[in-house]
Amino acid sequence: MKAILVAGGYGTRLQPLTHHIPKCLVKVGGVPILDIWLAQLFTNGFSEVLINTHYLAELVESHIRKSKWIDRVTVVHEPELLGTAGTLKANYSFWRGEDILFAHADNLCLTDWRAFKATFLNRAAHVKATLMLFHTSTPSSCGMVEINREMELLNYVEKPEAPWEGSLANAAVMFLSEPCLQEVLHLPEYENDVCRDYLPTLLGRANCFVNEQTLIDIGTPKSLALANEVVSNDFIFK
């Protein structure tokens, strides 16, 4: 199975650290977070990974050229950010006819990848996607999710303004079947965000996997410090 990692963001909340380094190359436990992603994916049976770039793209490209994964990674530059749905549309030839893993590469995500993949592969016939969820204490900053006893998606609200009961949030890591990707392909141009614009259409058609290990958005100095506490300098994927 292939994977697409979106990694073109500016990392503005991490400035001044990201003045000279893209967010996906910020180190956690002494290891660029992009390398943590690639090591986990290739260790768990993914065959190819596509990475989109924008901000400081040349640094990401240089990093991949020097990596041991160069033959299995495709780097695609976006002169103007397309939005996550736009990235999927622009790279139709990469996923055509296949299911994929789609993820935001600016999160520290440590999980049971085999169990996550099995949740997708063993899904019911009507289920077309599998979303990774995590527990959050800040619903107003996340895409919040309600599920039923069968772990199927019942409701999705992006950054709710009203008080939210429950703690399950979208991790922005998901398996999308080829039929789902075809639906994204036909989204109108103004609906360019997979999480905000497409996930609400999957109610009753997606199942969920709760990551009980680690999911940390490294977007702020505080969260980056927390991620470094979780991952030591002798991290297994270094």
N, C-alpha and C positions, 0 to 999 in steps of 0.2 A: 504494500500500500504506500502511496505517496503522501506527502505533507506539504502544506503551504504555511509559512511563517511570515506574518506582516511585521516589518521592522523599520518602517520609514519615518517614524515620528521624530519630533524635535526634542522631546525630553525637557521642555521649558521649566518644569517645576524642579528639575535637578540642577539648574544653573547655579553657580558657574561651572560645575563639574562637566556639564554637557556643552560648554562653549567649544571644546576641542575634541570631544569624543561622542559618537552617537550612543543613544541610550542602550541599544542592544549589545554594545561592547563594554558597558559599565561592568566592573568586576564585582562578583559576589563570592566571598570566600577565596579571593585571589584568582577567580576564573571568570572570563567574560560570560555574561548570562547567555549569549547566543551559543557558546560552546556547551553550556549545560544542557540547553535544548537539543542540540545536534547529537551529543553523546547519548542522551536518553533515547531519542528517536531511533538512531541507528542500532543501539543495543537491543531495542525492542522490536526489531523486524521491519522498520520502515525502509523502503528501498531508495527513494529519492526525495529531496527537499528543495522547494523553491522559496527563495527569500526576496521580498521586494525591498528596495532601498529608495531613499530620497535625500534626507539630511545627512551630510558628510558621507555620501555614498561611496566615495573612493576609498575611505578607510575600511568600510565593510568588505568591499571587493578585494582589497589587498589582504585583509585578514583571512578571507576564505581561500584565496590563491595559495597562501602559506600553510593552510590547514591540511590535516590528513584526510579530510572529507571532500577535497576539491572535485573528485570524479563523480560525487553523488549529490552535489549541490549546484543548483542553478540560481544565479543572482540576476534579478531583473530591476533595472533602474526606472523609476518614475520621475521624469522631470517636474511634473506636477502631481501631487498626491491624488489618487483616483478614488479614495475611499475604499473600505475593505471589499464591498461588493464590486466596485470597479476593478480592483485587483483580480478578483476571481474571473470577471468577464474578460479582462485583457489577457489572461493566461489560460484561455479555453483549451489551447493545444496541449497544455501540460496535463490537465485532468480529464480530457475528453474520454468518455466511456468508463470512467473509474470513480470509485468512492475515494474520499480523501480525509485526512485530518487537517483542520484549519485552526490556527492559534495565533494569538497575539504574543510576540516573542519578548515582551517587556515585563513579563511576570516570572517570578521564581515559582516554578511548578514542579513539585516532587510528588509522585503518586504511584499507585500500582497500575502501571501501564497495561499489563496483561489483563487485569480485571476490567479496566476501562474499555479496552478493545473488545473483550468478550461481551460486554454489555451491548455494544453495537452489533457485533456479528451474530449474536443470539437473539436479536430483537424480534418482536412480533411482526407479522406481515405488513400491518398498517403503519408501522413506525419507520420513518425515513431519515431520522437523525438522532444522534446521542450527544447530549450536552453535559459537560463537566460542571458541577456546582461546588461551591465552598460555603462555609459559614462566615458571615460578616456581622460586625456590630455597628456598621454604618450604612444602613439601607439607602440613604439619600445619595450615596456616591456610587451605587452599583445598579446593575440590572437585576431586579428581584424576581424570584421564581416561586410559584406554588405548584406542588405536585400531588398526585393521588397515591393510593396504596401500591399501585403497580409501577410507581416511579415514573409516571408519564407526565408531561408538561400540561398543566391546567391554566396557568396564567403567567404572563411576563410583563413587567412594567419597568421601563428604563428610568432609573433615578427618581423614585416616587417622592413627591413633595409631601403628601399626607403621611401620617404615622403608618408604619408597615408592621404587621404581625408576622413573625417568622424571621429566620436568619439565612435562608438559602439564597445564594446569589450566583449569577452567571460568571463563570471563570474565563469566558472568551476562549475556550478550548473545546472543540467539538468535532465529531465525525459527521460529515455530510455525505449522504448517498448521492449517486449520480443524478437521480431525479431531483433532489434538492438543488443541486448545482444548476440544473437546467432551469429551475424556477428562478434562481438568482440571476441567471443570464437574461431573463425576460423582465426583470424589475425595471421600472422607469428610471431614467437617468438621475432624477432628484432623490431617489431612494438608494443611496450609495453606501449605507452602513449595514453590514450583515446583522449585528446584534440589535441595533435600534429598529431597523426597517424590516428585516426578514424573520427574525426569531418569533415575533408575535403571530406570524402566519402559521407557525408549526404547532399551535395548541392542539393537543390530541394526536399529534403525528410525530412527536419526539419523546424519547425516554431519557432518563437522567442518571448520572453516576455522581455520587458525592465524594469528593476528594477529602478524605479525613486526615491527610498528611500535611502538605504545605502548599499554599497558594498566596503569594504576596506580590502585589503590584509595587515595583521598586521605583515608582514615580516621584517620590519625595525623599528628602534626606532622612526623615524619620523611618520610613518604610524600608529604605535601603539599609539603614543601620540594623533594623530588625532582621532583614534577610541575612545579613552578615553574621548575626548571632546564631541563626539556624544552620548556616553552612560554614564549616570550619575550613582552615587553609589547606587541610589534607583531603578535601572533598574528593569522593570517589571518581568523579568524572573529570578531574583535572588532567 
